[in-house]
Structure formats: C-alpha cells, structure tokens
Amino acid sequence: MRLTASLIAAIVFSACSAHRPAAMPVMEAMPLTENHFARDKGAVGEAELRDILASPVFLEAGARLGVVPVASRYELDGEVPQEATPAEVSDTLEQSGLFELTTEVSTDWPTDRGVAGLRELAGRYRTEYLLLYRQRFNEESRSNGWAALYPTILGAFLAPGETVEQAGVLEATLFDVKTGTILFTVHERIRGDVTTAPPLVNRRSEELRKRLLAQAAPLLAQQVVAKCRRLAAARPTEAGAPRVTFN
C-alpha cells in the first residue's frame, strides 16, 4: 500500500511539474551608450526614445566633471565669470569624492557657442560630465515713505527713499556628454531688498546681488552633491558585489 501511494504521488507531482508555466526571464536594463542627440535632429524617434527611457540612470565611477557657466538656452557664456558661485560648487564637488577630478571650464576655446561647443569643451578637458551653471535675476525699484523728503535739498541726496527688490534663481544642470542626456537640474531661489538714497541705487543693487549669491551658492552646491550621491548609489554593481551607498 505504501509503495502504491508513493508511486501515485510521484506520478501526480511529475504531471504538475510538466504543466507548470515557465518563469519569465529577467531582462536586465542595459546602460545607454549611444548619443541619440548627436546630430541635433530636433526630434527623437520612437525607438530612440524607448532606448533612452529604458536605460538605467547612474553616475559613472572615476569620471571627471567640468563646471561651465552658460547663458540663455544653455549657450556658452563668453563673459569672464565674475561671481564665485561656480568656483564654490566646483570645490564642494571636488571635496565630495564623487568624481576623479572637478574643474572649472574656460569658455574661450570652442568655435561654436551651442551644444556642439559644449561637447568640444568636454573633449578638450576630457570630462565625461559637464555641470552647466547659470543665474537669472529680476529687479524692481520703488519709492517708499522716505521719498516724502525728496523736495528738500538734503532729502533728495540722503533720504533712503528707494527700495530695491531682487528675485533670482541659481540653476545647475548635469549634462552627460557621451549620451547627450541631462541627468538632473536643481534650482536655488533667492530674494531680498534694500533701501537706499537715489544716487546709490546702482551700487546698493550690485551689493544686494552679491550678498544673495554668497548666501545661495553653498545651498546650491549642497543640492548638486545630494543629487550626485543618489546617482552614484544607483550605479550598477557586479554580481555578488555590495552596492556602495552614500550618506
């Protein structure tokens, strides 16, 4: 009886196993290696878009980073950078250890001011990534209560009857040069005002802008480092190797 029961159980188990649906194979996402934006065609095809979106997003190990000031539409800014913000962001990233080397980039080299110029700069500096930095400000000036003293001779020169308000945004965008994709963009928004006499409006306005930039630069750098740490933590690892995490 025991032998018969064992044989029946074995036959039933084998039959169930034979009809069990096969497990679906696990398809591992492949890193993006091709630049689908190389020719700036203006539109990305359906197959190209699927390839881009299906690829994992991470920060390569041992990569080099260049920090580039840009103007509107991410064109290279031909002016000599006067503000210390790009330098502070570069120094903070250098100290983070996320990149093999971080450097500020001179925009005098390339012949093209657009995306082609950015890629040329990356090639000259041998950097896999470019951090594109730009800043924009809106300014408004209005009279305040002290303006009532303007009719007096001294009041027109000494009364702080003008209020200057400034609102700005600092922007940093990480550009993957090899694939032509953007990994992230972060903003640090700033606002402030100052009261001043009419003859000093321009000077006080410039001082206000510099003060706001000095306050916002380290905050922007912290945002960039935090995003880069998350991208580094998402880096694919070899089978069996522990994934490195950044606190």
Stockholm file with secondary structure:
# STOCKHOLM 1.0

chainA/1-247         MRLTASLIAAIVFSACSAHRPAAMPVMEAMPLTENHFARDKGAVGEAELRDILASPVFLEAGARLGVVPVASRYELDGEVPQEATPAEVSDTLEQSGLFELTTEVSTDWPTDRGVAGLRELAGRYRTEYLLLYRQRFNEESRSNGWAALYPTILGAFLAPGETVEQAGVLEATLFDVKTGTILFTVHERIRGDVTTAPPLVNRRSEELRKRLLAQAAPLLAQQVVAKCRRLAAARPTEAGAPRVTFN
#=GR chainA/1-247 SS CHHHHHHHHHHHHHHHHHTSCCCCCCCCCCCCCSCTTTTCCSSCCHHHHHHHHHSCCCCCTTCEEEEEEBCGGGCBCCSCCCSSHHHHHHHHHHHHTSSSEEEECCTTSCSCSSHHHHHHHHHHHTCSEEEEEEEEEEEEEEECGGGGGTTSHHHHHHSCCEEEEEEEEEEEEEEETTTTEEEEEEEEEEEEEEEECGGGHHHHHHHHHHHHHHHHHHHHHHHHHHHHHHHHHTCCCCTTCCCCCCC
#=GC SS_cons         CHHHHHHHHHHHHHHHHHTSCCCCCCCCCCCCCSCTTTTCCSSCCHHHHHHHHHSCCCCCTTCEEEEEEBCGGGCBCCSCCCSSHHHHHHHHHHHHTSSSEEEECCTTSCSCSSHHHHHHHHHHHTCSEEEEEEEEEEEEEEECGGGGGTTSHHHHHHSCCEEEEEEEEEEEEEEETTTTEEEEEEEEEEEEEEEECGGGHHHHHHHHHHHHHHHHHHHHHHHHHHHHHHHHHTCCCCTTCCCCCCC
//
